[in-house]
Amino acid sequence: MGIVKIGDELHEDIRKASTAMCRSINGQAEFWIKIGMLAETNADLSFNQIIAQQLKAADVKVPEVDAA
């Protein structure tokens, strides 16, 4: 585990987002870092596709939405 130095403004945004997303501040930062890394290495995928891929990899059964 290491220490990452970030600016005060970004830290405040992470704090606010963590409250809205029911995550710890560290959990929110880790989420953004992971999703950002996945987005950079998979530029052809949308955010929703990345999330769906991660849920599938974790063996989470997500119901399909009927697009009627």
Backbone as CSV, one residue per row, in Angstrom:
resi,resn,N_x,N_y,N_z,CA_x,CA_y,CA_z,C_x,C_y,C_z
1,MET,0.860,-1.177,0.000,0.000,0.000,0.000,0.899,1.230,0.000
2,GLY,0.525,2.216,-0.753,1.320,3.430,-0.851,0.476,4.660,-0.617
3,ILE,1.139,5.772,-0.669,0.470,7.056,-0.495,0.475,7.762,-1.843
4,VAL,-0.680,8.259,-2.231,-0.811,9.019,-3.464,-1.151,10.444,-3.080
5,LYS,-0.349,11.378,-3.550,-0.619,12.781,-3.249,-1.490,13.358,-4.360
6,ILE,-2.593,13.958,-3.946,-3.507,14.600,-4.892,-3.842,15.985,-4.366
7,GLY,-4.322,16.818,-5.251,-4.685,18.178,-4.869,-5.920,18.218,-3.981
8,ASP,-6.046,19.311,-3.259,-7.176,19.483,-2.340,-8.519,19.458,-3.062
9,GLU,-8.590,20.056,-4.241,-9.858,20.120,-4.981,-10.302,18.723,-5.414
10,LEU,-9.366,17.916,-5.926,-9.703,16.555,-6.328,-10.097,15.729,-5.097
11,HIS,-9.398,15.906,-4.002,-9.737,15.172,-2.773,-11.162,15.510,-2.330
12,GLU,-11.529,16.766,-2.429,-12.881,17.180,-2.047,-13.922,16.547,-2.984
13,ASP,-13.611,16.491,-4.287,-14.523,15.842,-5.234,-14.662,14.358,-4.920
14,ILE,-13.562,13.709,-4.566,-13.610,12.294,-4.200,-14.447,12.113,-2.945
15,ARG,-14.278,12.983,-1.980,-15.052,12.892,-0.739,-16.543,13.004,-1.027
16,LYS,-16.922,13.998,-1.843,-18.335,14.189,-2.183,-18.885,12.996,-2.952
17,ALA,-18.126,12.514,-3.929,-18.575,11.372,-4.729,-18.688,10.120,-3.868
18,SER,-17.778,9.951,-2.927,-17.815,8.759,-2.076,-19.090,8.725,-1.241
19,THR,-19.542,9.885,-0.804,-20.793,9.959,-0.048,-21.969,9.575,-0.940
20,ALA,-22.006,10.125,-2.138,-23.107,9.843,-3.062,-23.120,8.381,-3.504
21,MET,-21.940,7.779,-3.628,-21.848,6.410,-4.126,-21.742,5.368,-3.019
22,CYS,-21.870,5.797,-1.747,-21.818,4.884,-0.592,-20.521,4.085,-0.554
23,ARG,-19.414,4.781,-0.814,-18.092,4.174,-0.742,-17.250,4.978,0.232
24,SER,-16.183,4.355,0.709,-15.211,5.124,1.484,-14.481,6.061,0.522
25,ILE,-13.789,7.044,1.063,-13.009,7.950,0.208,-11.963,7.146,-0.557
26,ASN,-11.251,6.245,0.128,-10.261,5.411,-0.545,-10.913,4.508,-1.588
27,GLY,-12.076,3.953,-1.252,-12.787,3.101,-2.196,-13.190,3.852,-3.458
28,GLN,-13.630,5.099,-3.295,-14.007,5.907,-4.453,-12.793,6.217,-5.312
29,ALA,-11.688,6.579,-4.675,-10.459,6.861,-5.424,-9.992,5.612,-6.169
30,GLU,-10.018,4.459,-5.511,-9.622,3.206,-6.159,-10.523,2.895,-7.339
31,PHE,-11.830,3.128,-7.182,-12.779,2.885,-8.270,-12.443,3.753,-9.472
32,TRP,-12.256,5.054,-9.233,-11.934,5.964,-10.337,-10.613,5.586,-11.001
33,ILE,-9.628,5.200,-10.217,-8.331,4.809,-10.780,-8.489,3.560,-11.643
34,LYS,-9.185,2.555,-11.119,-9.362,1.307,-11.859,-10.134,1.540,-13.152
35,ILE,-11.246,2.264,-13.076,-12.057,2.520,-14.268,-11.273,3.355,-15.274
36,GLY,-10.519,4.327,-14.791,-9.699,5.140,-15.683,-8.653,4.308,-16.406
37,MET,-8.008,3.398,-15.681,-7.004,2.532,-16.287,-7.652,1.617,-17.332
38,LEU,-8.813,1.046,-16.983,-9.515,0.190,-17.935,-9.967,0.970,-19.165
39,ALA,-10.417,2.200,-18.968,-10.854,3.031,-20.099,-9.679,3.362,-21.019
40,GLU,-8.536,3.667,-20.431,-7.364,3.986,-21.255,-6.874,2.783,-22.050
41,THR,-6.976,1.606,-21.477,-6.480,0.412,-22.159,-7.536,-0.273,-23.018
42,ASN,-8.765,0.219,-22.947,-9.873,-0.327,-23.750,-10.700,0.822,-24.304
43,ALA,-10.076,1.641,-25.113,-10.707,2.869,-25.605,-11.967,2.609,-26.429
44,ASP,-12.124,1.389,-26.925,-13.297,1.063,-27.729,-14.529,0.740,-26.884
45,LEU,-14.360,0.615,-25.554,-15.479,0.278,-24.678,-16.042,1.523,-23.996
46,SER,-17.365,1.538,-23.829,-18.005,2.621,-23.080,-17.874,2.335,-21.582
47,PHE,-18.185,3.318,-20.773,-18.185,3.132,-19.315,-19.097,1.971,-18.938
48,ASN,-20.304,1.952,-19.501,-21.257,0.886,-19.174,-20.743,-0.485,-19.581
49,GLN,-20.048,-0.567,-20.702,-19.473,-1.844,-21.122,-18.366,-2.296,-20.168
50,ILE,-17.570,-1.352,-19.718,-16.508,-1.677,-18.763,-17.114,-2.200,-17.464
51,ILE,-18.134,-1.526,-16.969,-18.788,-1.952,-15.731,-19.413,-3.335,-15.920
52,ALA,-20.101,-3.553,-17.038,-20.718,-4.852,-17.303,-19.663,-5.954,-17.355
53,GLN,-18.532,-5.658,-17.973,-17.437,-6.617,-18.060,-16.888,-6.956,-16.672
54,GLN,-16.737,-5.949,-15.825,-16.232,-6.171,-14.473,-17.212,-6.981,-13.632
55,LEU,-18.510,-6.694,-13.778,-19.523,-7.459,-13.049,-19.534,-8.916,-13.510
56,LYS,-19.423,-9.129,-14.804,-19.385,-10.498,-15.335,-18.161,-11.236,-14.816
57,ALA,-17.014,-10.570,-14.804,-15.782,-11.190,-14.302,-15.899,-11.568,-12.828
58,ALA,-16.720,-10.823,-12.083,-16.937,-11.102,-10.663,-18.085,-12.094,-10.458
59,ASP,-18.611,-12.629,-11.553,-19.709,-13.601,-11.527,-20.976,-13.031,-10.892
60,VAL,-21.234,-11.751,-11.162,-22.469,-11.104,-10.700,-23.512,-11.290,-11.792
61,LYS,-24.644,-11.812,-11.425,-25.716,-12.025,-12.386,-26.555,-10.757,-12.487
62,VAL,-26.436,-10.092,-13.626,-27.159,-8.835,-13.858,-28.305,-9.120,-14.814
63,PRO,-29.530,-8.789,-14.413,-30.673,-9.056,-15.306,-30.604,-8.184,-16.557
64,GLU,-31.029,-8.756,-17.660,-31.084,-8.008,-18.919,-32.280,-7.074,-18.895
65,VAL,-32.133,-5.908,-19.486,-33.219,-4.944,-19.592,-33.822,-5.076,-20.974
66,ASP,-35.141,-5.228,-21.028,-35.837,-5.330,-22.302,-35.912,-3.947,-22.909
67,ALA,-35.335,-3.774,-24.094,-35.280,-2.469,-24.771,-36.498,-2.279,-25.669
68,ALA,-37.656,-2.604,-25.175,-38.878,-2.501,-25.985,-39.383,-1.101,-26.099
